[in-house]
Amino acid sequence: MKPNIVIVMTDQQRADLRKSRGYALDTMPFLDSVGKEGVDFDNAYTPCPTCLPARVSMFTGRYAESHKARTNHNGGDARYTTDLLELLKSEGYITALCGKNHTHHQESDFDFAETCGHLGHEGNLSPETDGDRALADFLDKTLHMETHVPSPGGVEAQHPYRNVSSAFHFLDSLKEDSPFFLWLSFAEPHNPYQVPEPYFDLFPPESLPEIKTGPDDCAGKGHKFVWLRGVWEKVLGEDIEKRILRARSNYHGMLRLIDDQLRRFVEGLKERGLAENTMVIFVSDHGDFVGEYGVIRKGPDLPDVLTRVPMIWAGPGIQKQGINRNAFVSLVDIFPTLCDVLGVETPFGVQGKSLRPLLENRDIPEREYECAYAESGFGGLYWTQRDRLTLYEEGASQKSGNPERPLTFDCLNTWTQSGQVRMLRKGKYKIQLDMLENGYLYDLEKDPRETENLYGRKEYESVRAEMLAGLMAASLRACDPIPVPRRRYHVKRHPKGFWFDKDF
């Protein structure tokens, strides 16, 4: 019997803000309990810390430089042979999207779709009650900024609650003999940072752990960080620290709201007798600064707070292991893993690898999981403050009555996304390099927030050389095999996406 497959995806959730990761606050107790029943990967990474590219990578099993949808505006450019949705439909799965889309697919590509965005009147999940309408109007007025009062409408008006209700509508419409694929895609805890009672006061600003990085660390992170902090100072004004603290508080509250809705969904699976044959994968598309370096949201480069994401697998065939702290895995690995589980050939062009040995805890080829690779940038030179392009001309901000204080700000823009940056995580080290040979090397055991750049230090020359070789090799493995040679030559590929199988 084919397993049912559920991918629960959050938007912009950092991996480390959970009790199971040593965080001081218990933000997601139910998710932590799910991790104990399956495999909770401690070193899971997004291939690109941007919504659409990461989501396209998950569905295609390909890195952004290969699938070409490298920004939030390039969904129509996605290049691949067959993706996860298409393969599952060909295997007889009934498919559903409940929540945020933002991929190369249209809602009509799913058999069932009830969608939403980040604001109140996006997608086809139309407001139905007075509470829904009150929240929708409230969200549209936020302009994606943080809120300082509880959101109206209560929990049942929130998108995660309604997304789970949509999932139940889908499940209740199924025939018993139909395997299903459900993408339960929460648009939160992405901005606007808002949350209703009782979550608004659950993690008050004064209770939050102190952040050990700040604006003074931006200079060591590069010019993009300095520029980003400068823009946030203009947008948030003299109350910037207070407003960031409120955004952090709301973010924590939304994590718990999502956790409660995940619990509700899993209990609903059990009540319907579906849990035993349903594989549940919990992931996020990318992370969030949540105040680190004195900034919020996302934007420049490939810091761990943006690239490291939660990834948990639980369900039939998955051994109960809890936290896996050794293997490095990626969103691109989800598609080939499911192909392996279903016993179908992985489509040509997929660049991820199967995680099945890790999930079953047997015959693990450890070298295949010794590093993680990520990309950022749409190309060209860096845009800087010296260029004449303004936030308003670019479309990253709206003007307010004060010309020195933009009304809004889109952190994904020409400045933060320009250029090309590549990253490798291996062991306790992380290296980042851009197209101008600007390098960053960090020891994440000693320096988890990446504030001490070891790249130019003589005592780390051998480490730098090893990590540069690993980065180069990973970027070569991520080279696109599409299009194939038109005559004669045959591309050799491992059926599980492995590279170091000496017997193959």
Residue pairs with C-beta under 8 A, 6 or more apart in sequence:
1 179
1 277
2 91
2 92
2 93
2 179
2 342
3 179
3 277
3 278
3 279
3 315
3 316
3 317
3 341
4 179
4 180
4 181
4 182
4 274
4 277
4 278
4 279
5 88
5 93
5 179
5 180
5 181
5 182
5 278
5 279
5 281
5 338
6 181
6 182
6 183
6 184
6 269
6 278
6 279
6 280
6 281
7 58
7 181
7 182
7 183
7 184
7 185
7 281
7 283
7 334
8 184
8 185
8 186
8 262
8 265
8 280
8 281
8 282
8 283
9 55
9 58
9 99
9 183
9 184
9 185
9 186
9 282
9 283
9 284
9 285
10 186
10 188
10 189
10 258
10 283
10 284
10 285
10 310
11 51
11 100
11 118
11 185
11 186
11 187
11 188
11 189
11 190
11 284
11 285
12 51
12 189
12 190
12 191
12 284
12 285
12 286
12 287
12 288
12 297
12 298
13 189
13 255
13 258
13 284
13 287
13 288
13 309
13 310
14 284
14 287
14 288
14 290
14 305
14 308
14 309
15 21
15 42
15 44
15 284
15 287
15 308
15 309
15 310
16 22
16 23
16 305
16 308
17 23
17 25
17 27
17 252
17 255
17 290
18 27
18 28
18 31
18 32
18 310
19 25
19 26
19 27
19 28
19 29
19 32
20 32
20 35
20 40
20 323
21 42
23 209
24 209
25 203
25 207
25 208
25 209
25 252
27 203
27 252
27 255
27 256
27 259
28 255
28 256
28 258
28 259
29 259
30 259
30 260
30 262
30 263
30 266
31 259
31 262
31 282
31 310
31 312
32 40
34 40
34 262
34 266
34 280
34 282
34 312
34 314
35 312
35 314
35 322
35 323
36 320
36 322
37 314
37 320
38 280
38 312
38 313
38 314
38 315
38 318
38 320
38 321
38 359
39 312
39 313
39 314
39 318
39 319
39 321
39 322
39 324
39 358
39 359
40 310
40 311
40 312
40 322
40 323
40 324
41 311
41 312
41 313
41 324
41 327
41 329
42 323
42 324
42 325
43 308
43 324
43 325
43 326
43 327
43 328
43 329
43 372
43 425
44 283
44 308
44 309
44 310
44 311
44 329
44 330
44 331
44 372
45 307
45 308
45 309
45 328
45 329
45 330
45 331
45 372
45 373
45 374
45 425
46 54
46 57
46 284
46 285
46 286
46 287
46 306
46 307
46 308
46 309
46 330
46 331
46 374
47 53
47 54
47 57
47 63
47 64
47 330
47 331
47 332
47 373
47 374
47 375
48 54
48 57
48 63
48 64
48 70
48 286
48 374
48 375
48 376
49 286
49 287
49 298
49 302
49 306
49 307
49 374
49 376
50 64
50 70
50 71
50 72
50 286
50 298
50 376
50 412
50 417
51 72
51 102
51 285
51 286
52 69
52 71
52 72
52 73
52 74
52 75
52 102
52 103
53 64
53 67
53 69
53 70
53 71
53 72
53 74
54 64
54 285
54 286
54 331
55 102
55 103
55 285
56 62
56 64
56 67
56 69
56 75
56 78
56 103
56 104
57 63
57 64
57 67
57 331
57 332
58 84
58 283
58 285
58 331
58 332
58 334
58 335
59 83
59 84
59 85
59 103
59 104
59 105
59 335
60 67
60 78
60 80
60 83
60 84
60 335
60 349
60 350
61 83
61 84
61 332
61 333
61 334
61 335
61 336
61 346
61 347
61 349
61 350
61 351
61 352
62 80
62 332
62 349
62 350
62 351
62 352
62 480
63 332
63 351
63 373
63 375
63 478
64 70
64 375
65 375
65 478
65 480
66 79
66 349
66 351
66 478
66 479
66 480
66 482
67 78
67 79
67 80
68 74
68 77
68 78
68 79
69 75
69 76
69 77
69 78
69 104
70 377
70 378
70 379
71 378
71 412
71 417
72 102
72 412
75 102
75 103
75 104
76 104
78 103
78 104
79 480
79 482
80 347
80 349
80 482
81 347
81 348
81 349
81 482
82 90
82 347
83 104
83 335
83 347
84 334
84 335
84 338
85 95
85 105
85 109
85 110
85 181
87 335
87 339
87 344
87 347
88 95
88 181
88 338
89 95
89 111
91 179
91 342
91 344
92 178
92 179
93 178
93 179
93 180
93 181
94 111
94 112
94 174
94 178
94 179
94 180
94 181
95 109
95 110
95 111
95 112
95 180
95 181
95 182
95 183
96 110
96 111
96 112
96 113
96 167
96 170
96 180
96 181
96 182
96 183
97 107
97 110
97 112
97 113
97 114
97 115
97 183
97 185
98 112
98 113
98 114
98 115
98 163
98 164
98 166
98 167
98 170
98 182
98 183
98 184
98 185
99 115
99 116
99 159
99 163
99 166
99 183
99 184
99 185
99 186
99 187
100 115
100 116
100 117
100 118
100 123
100 185
100 186
100 187
101 107
101 113
101 115
101 123
101 185
107 113
107 115
107 123
107 124
110 183
112 169
112 170
112 173
113 124
114 123
114 124
114 125
114 163
114 166
114 169
115 122
115 123
115 124
115 125
116 122
116 123
116 125
116 159
116 162
116 163
116 187
117 123
117 187
118 139
118 144
118 187
118 188
118 190
118 191
118 192
119 136
119 139
119 140
119 142
119 144
119 192
120 127
120 135
120 136
120 137
120 138
120 139
120 140
121 127
121 136
121 140
125 159
125 162
125 163
125 166
127 133
127 135
127 136
129 153
129 156
129 157
130 153
131 152
131 153
131 154
131 156
131 157
132 153
132 157
132 162
134 152
134 153
134 157
135 151
135 152
135 153
135 157
135 158
138 147
138 151
138 152
138 153
138 194
139 151
139 192
139 194
142 192
142 194
143 192
143 398
143 407
143 408
144 191
144 192
144 408
144 410
145 191
145 192
145 193
145 408
146 191
146 192
146 193
146 194
146 243
146 246
146 247
146 250
147 192
147 193
147 194
147 246
147 250
148 246
149 200
150 195
150 196
150 197
150 200
150 201
151 157
151 158
151 194
151 195
151 196
151 200
152 196
153 196
154 196
154 197
155 161
155 196
155 199
155 257
155 260
156 162
157 196
158 188
158 196
158 257
159 186
159 187
159 188
160 186
160 188
160 257
160 258
160 261
161 261
161 264
163 184
163 185
163 186
163 261
164 184
164 261
164 264
164 265
164 268
167 182
167 184
167 265
167 268
168 268
170 180
170 182
171 180
171 182
171 268
171 269
171 272
171 274
172 272
174 180
184 265
186 258
186 261
188 254
188 257
188 258
189 251
189 254
189 255
189 258
189 288
190 288
191 247
191 296
191 297
193 246
193 247
193 250
193 251
193 254
193 296
194 250
194 254
195 250
195 253
195 254
195 257
196 257
199 253
199 254
199 256
199 257
200 249
200 250
200 253
202 252
202 253
202 256
203 249
203 252
203 253
203 256
204 249
205 242
205 245
205 246
205 248
205 249
208 245
208 248
208 249
208 252
211 291
211 292
212 449
213 292
213 293
213 294
213 449
213 451
214 293
214 294
215 229
215 293
215 294
217 225
217 293
217 294
217 449
217 451
218 225
218 226
218 228
218 229
218 293
218 294
218 295
219 225
219 226
220 451
220 452
220 453
221 293
221 300
221 301
221 303
221 440
221 450
221 451
222 300
222 301
222 438
222 440
223 382
223 384
224 299
224 300
224 301
224 382
224 415
224 416
225 293
225 295
225 300
225 301
227 384
227 385
227 415
227 416
228 295
228 299
228 300
228 411
228 415
228 416
229 293
229 294
229 295
231 391
231 406
231 409
232 240
232 244
232 294
232 295
232 296
232 409
233 240
234 404
234 405
234 406
235 397
235 405
235 406
235 408
235 409
236 243
236 244
237 243
237 405
240 294
244 291
244 294
244 296
245 291
247 290
247 291
247 296
248 290
248 291
248 296
251 288
251 290
262 282
266 275
266 280
269 275
269 278
269 280
275 315
276 316
277 316
278 315
278 316
279 313
279 314
279 315
279 316
279 317
279 318
279 341
280 312
280 313
280 314
280 315
281 311
281 312
281 313
281 334
282 310
282 311
282 312
283 309
283 310
283 311
283 312
283 331
283 334
284 309
284 310
285 309
285 331
286 298
286 306
286 307
286 309
287 298
287 304
287 305
287 306
287 307
287 308
287 309
288 296
288 297
288 298
288 305
288 306
289 295
289 296
289 297
289 298
289 299
289 303
289 305
289 306
290 296
290 305
292 303
292 305
292 449
297 411
298 306
298 411
298 412
299 411
299 412
299 413
299 416
299 417
300 416
301 376
301 421
301 432
302 374
302 375
302 376
302 421
302 422
302 423
302 432
303 450
304 425
304 430
304 444
304 448
304 450
305 449
307 374
307 423
309 331
311 329
311 331
313 355
313 359
317 341
317 359
317 360
318 359
318 360
319 359
319 360
319 361
321 361
324 358
326 366
326 369
327 355
327 358
327 364
327 366
327 369
328 369
328 370
328 371
328 372
328 425
328 426
329 355
329 358
329 369
329 372
330 352
330 372
330 373
330 374
331 352
332 350
332 351
332 352
333 352
333 353
333 354
333 355
333 497
334 352
334 355
335 346
335 350
335 352
336 346
336 350
336 352
336 353
336 354
336 496
336 497
337 352
337 354
337 355
337 356
337 359
339 345
339 346
339 347
339 350
339 354
340 346
340 354
340 356
340 496
341 356
345 495
346 354
346 495
346 496
346 497
348 481
348 482
348 484
348 491
348 493
349 480
349 481
349 482
350 497
351 477
351 478
351 480
351 497
352 497
353 368
353 369
353 496
353 497
353 498
353 499
354 496
354 497
354 498
355 369
356 496
357 363
357 364
357 365
358 364
358 369
365 498
365 500
365 501
367 500
368 498
368 499
368 500
368 501
370 426
370 427
371 424
371 425
371 426
371 470
371 474
372 424
372 425
372 426
373 422
373 423
373 424
373 425
373 471
373 474
373 475
373 477
373 478
374 422
374 423
375 420
375 421
375 422
375 423
375 478
376 417
376 420
376 421
376 422
376 423
377 417
377 418
377 419
377 420
377 421
377 434
377 435
378 417
378 418
379 418
379 419
379 420
380 418
380 419
381 418
381 419
382 415
382 418
382 419
382 436
383 389
383 414
383 415
383 418
384 415
389 414
391 397
391 406
391 409
391 413
392 398
392 399
392 406
394 413
394 414
395 410
395 413
396 409
396 410
396 413
396 414
396 415
397 406
397 407
397 408
397 409
397 410
398 406
398 407
398 408
399 406
399 407
400 406
400 407
419 434
419 435
419 436
420 434
420 435
421 432
421 433
421 434
421 435
422 432
422 433
422 434
422 471
422 475
423 430
423 431
423 432
423 471
424 430
424 431
424 467
424 470
424 471
424 474
425 444
426 467
426 470
428 443
428 444
428 445
429 441
429 442
429 443
429 444
429 463
429 467
430 440
430 441
430 442
430 444
430 450
431 439
431 440
431 441
431 442
431 455
431 464
431 467
431 468
431 470
431 471
432 439
432 440
432 441
433 439
433 440
433 468
433 471
439 455
439 456
439 464
439 468
440 450
440 453
440 455
441 453
441 454
441 455
441 460
441 463
441 464
441 467
442 450
442 452
442 453
442 454
443 452
443 454
444 450
446 452
454 460
454 463
454 464
455 464
477 499
481 491
481 493
484 491
485 491
494 501
494 504
498 504
